[in-house]
Amino acid sequence: MEDEFIKATLEWYEYVRQDHYKDHDCHWYLNRVEKFSYGDKSQTTEYWEMVHNGYIGNEVYFSGDTREEVLKQTIDYIREYIKENPYENNIR
């Protein structure tokens, strides 16, 4: 799944650089989150999240129980966004 994610982010880079490349348009942040609540260990939760804040595609946030789930959501988002928002000069 990670190789497919890397491939999708390269597609994203090729897409965003057609307009006005801004550095943070090409950064995706995958975080493993442990949330501790109410001083009670039984209230602790763990999840994964993907965060992207760019000029193109705006702010993106996905979360899920597994790393693979969040990577898959992000891959699908990237490819769907590119498909629904084509530039005149399409990606090669």
N, C-alpha and C positions, 0 to 999 in steps of 0.2 A: 504494500500500500504506500509505503514511503517513496518508492521510486516513481509511482504514478503521481503522487503529490508534487514531487520535484518537477516532473514533466509538465504538470498543469501550471505550476508557478512560472516556468519558463514561457509557456504560452501566454500567461498573464503579462509577463514582462514585455514580450514582443507586441502584445496588444496595447499596453499603456504607453509605450514609447512612441507610438504613432501620433499621439496627441501632444502632450506636454509632460515629459518625464519629470517627475518629482520623486526624490529618493524614497520617501515613505510609502509611495504607491507600490513599492516592490518588497515590502516587509510584511511577513505574516508571523504572528506570535502564537505558538502552541504552548499552553501552560497546563501543568497538572496542579489542581487546586485541592487543598485540604481545608475545609471550613469547620472551625470549632465554634460551638454555640453553647451559651448558657452555663459554662463551666461543667458540662456534663458530657463525658466521653461517648455516651450512647447517642448524643446529638451530632456527633462528628460525621461529616459527609466528605466524599472524595469524588471529583469529576475532572474532566478535561475540557478545555476551552480553546477556541481559536479566535484571535482578535486581529483585525486589519482596519486601519484608519487611513484612507487615502483620498485624493481628490476624485479619482475615478472609482466608482463603485461605492463611494462613501464609506461609512463605518459598517463593518461586518463583524458579527459575533455569532459563534456557534458553540454549543456545549453538548456533552454527552458522557456516558458512563465509561467509554473506552477511547483510547487514542485513535484507533482505526475508524471508529464511528465518526469522530470529528474530522479526521483527514478526508474521509469519503464525502461528508457534507460540504467540505471546502472545495474539493475537486469538482463536485457537481455544481456548486455555485459558480466557480470560475468559468467552467465550460458553458453553462447556461447563460451567464452574463455576456460572454463574448458572442455567443450565438444570437442573442436577442438585441445586441447593441453593436452591429457591425460598423466598421469604418469603411470608407470608400476603397482604401487600399488594404484589402484583407491580409491577414497573416499568411505567410507562405506555407 
